[in-house]
Amino acid sequence: MRRIDCEEDLVLMYRNSLAYAVIAAWSGQGLFHKLADGKARTVEDLQGDNRALAITAPVLAHLGLLSSDGSRYALSPTGKTLLEAGALSLDSAERTHGDLSRFDRVLAEGGPARAADGSSRVSEGGVREHDPEGARAFMKYLYRRSERSVVEVARWLMPRLPEQPHILDLGGGHGRYGHELTRHGAEVTLYDRDLIVDIARERYSDSLQYISGDFMTDPLGGPYQAALLSNIVHGLGPDENRTLFARLADSLAPGGLVVLKDMFLNEDRCQPEEAALFGLTMLMYTREGQSYTPKEMEDLAGPSGFENIGVVSVRNLRFSLVFLQKTG
Ligand SMILES: C[S@@+](CC[C@H](N)C(=O)[O-])C[C@H]1O[C@@H](n2cnc3c(N)ncnc32)[C@H](O)[C@@H]1O
């Protein structure tokens, strides 16, 4: 993100947030889908308040999501591609900006954020068991976003493991990481909540093995040569992570590896941008989650007999891998 050097920079940032609010509102009202057939329409043909549509449609055309001849609007080629990929199926403006507009209360009283009706917006790794449709949409989003990361994870992890290792994909979600590891000869057990295991099984059937349960309390199976925790540790507090490392130590074979894939902070805690900002998401949607540094992970895992044997930063994809080896 741009640094703020003057008031104009703040104004630019405000404009960006207005633009995102328009996209989220159109998405929440199903307006992009109304244009999915490729036909150009006037605002009167769309559903909503005509004045609001007439003011917001040009913003979307300006952003390149719609094309316009001045009176009729259609999806642009980019808009069409993003809609078809599911990338324009965003949380509604209320769910995104509503939570942010109540952020002053989070700052004063602590998270997680509350919805307009006062209910908690807490989730467990982005999943709310009472919202299966939301969980499915979130898994689709993570699946879509992980296309290149899964390749990098396999590339850095597999050479560190024996032939045909048994790997635990803890909180494996959609299953794309686990599946990529099987393509490199691993046997993979995906561990997640019931609801999510069903989603992964629909996609990968018996190319993965599955265990459903609560990874903080239920048996993890094993012994495994490695456990992959992709986007897991940031959702947990320090004590929860300490407990989880102790549980993983018990389910790993001697010399086994835990690999943490996450957006880790530098030692100054201000960089990189994605890790610093992601802390905010954790503040709003988890009880104790936060962004961590690799050193903090090492300190939390150390008492369970793990040693930090390396950190790999995959800068172009904005994540790092921390490798912890069970030595004790
Ligand atoms: C942010 S998603 C990560 C999914 C996948 N590993 C990825 O990186 O795309 C976190 C996953 O952890 C699972 N999870 C969180 N807490 C859990 C718990 N206590 N027991 C089992 N699964 C849990 C969630 O259901 C979700 O699928």
The ligand as an SDF file (V2000), in Angstrom:
LIG
                    3D

 27 29  0  0  0  0  0  0  0  0999 V2000
   -8.3460  -20.5550    6.7880 C   0  0  0  0  0  0  0  0  0  0  0  0
   -8.8900  -22.1860    6.4810 S   0  0  0  0  0  0  0  0  0  0  0  0
   -7.4540  -22.8850    5.7080 C   0  0  0  0  0  0  0  0  0  0  0  0
   -7.7900  -23.9520    4.7010 C   0  0  0  0  0  0  0  0  0  0  0  0
   -6.5600  -24.4550    3.9150 C   0  0  0  0  0  0  0  0  0  0  0  0
   -5.6030  -25.0610    4.8040 N   0  0  0  0  0  0  0  0  0  0  0  0
   -5.9420  -23.3200    3.1370 C   0  0  0  0  0  0  0  0  0  0  0  0
   -4.8500  -22.8720    3.4990 O   0  0  0  0  0  0  0  0  0  0  0  0
   -6.5260  -22.8530    2.1590 O   0  0  0  0  0  0  0  0  0  0  0  0
   -8.8310  -22.8730    8.1130 C   0  0  0  0  0  0  0  0  0  0  0  0
   -9.3830  -24.2920    8.1670 C   0  0  0  0  0  0  0  0  0  0  0  0
   -9.1670  -24.8150    9.4750 O   0  0  0  0  0  0  0  0  0  0  0  0
  -10.3360  -25.4850    9.9060 C   0  0  0  0  0  0  0  0  0  0  0  0
  -10.3720  -25.4430   11.3830 N   0  0  0  0  0  0  0  0  0  0  0  0
  -10.2530  -24.3440   12.1720 C   0  0  0  0  0  0  0  0  0  0  0  0
  -10.3200  -24.7050   13.4640 N   0  0  0  0  0  0  0  0  0  0  0  0
  -10.4900  -26.0630   13.4820 C   0  0  0  0  0  0  0  0  0  0  0  0
  -10.6140  -27.0190   14.5300 C   0  0  0  0  0  0  0  0  0  0  0  0
  -10.5770  -26.6400   15.8240 N   0  0  0  0  0  0  0  0  0  0  0  0
  -10.7320  -28.3250   14.1940 N   0  0  0  0  0  0  0  0  0  0  0  0
  -10.7590  -28.7100   12.8790 C   0  0  0  0  0  0  0  0  0  0  0  0
  -10.6480  -27.8350   11.8460 N   0  0  0  0  0  0  0  0  0  0  0  0
  -10.5090  -26.5320   12.1540 C   0  0  0  0  0  0  0  0  0  0  0  0
  -11.4700  -24.7060    9.2760 C   0  0  0  0  0  0  0  0  0  0  0  0
  -12.6520  -25.4810    9.2000 O   0  0  0  0  0  0  0  0  0  0  0  0
  -10.8850  -24.3510    7.9100 C   0  0  0  0  0  0  0  0  0  0  0  0
  -11.1580  -25.3370    6.9480 O   0  0  0  0  0  0  0  0  0  0  0  0
  1  2  1  0
  2  3  1  0
  2 10  1  0
  3  4  1  0
  4  5  1  0
  5  6  1  0
  5  7  1  0
  7  8  2  0
  7  9  1  0
 10 11  1  0
 11 12  1  0
 11 26  1  0
 12 13  1  0
 13 14  1  0
 13 24  1  0
 14 15  1  0
 14 23  1  0
 15 16  2  0
 16 17  1  0
 17 18  1  0
 17 23  2  0
 18 19  1  0
 18 20  2  0
 20 21  1  0
 21 22  2  0
 22 23  1  0
 24 25  1  0
 24 26  1  0
 26 27  1  0
M  CHG  2   2   1   9  -1
M  END
$$$$
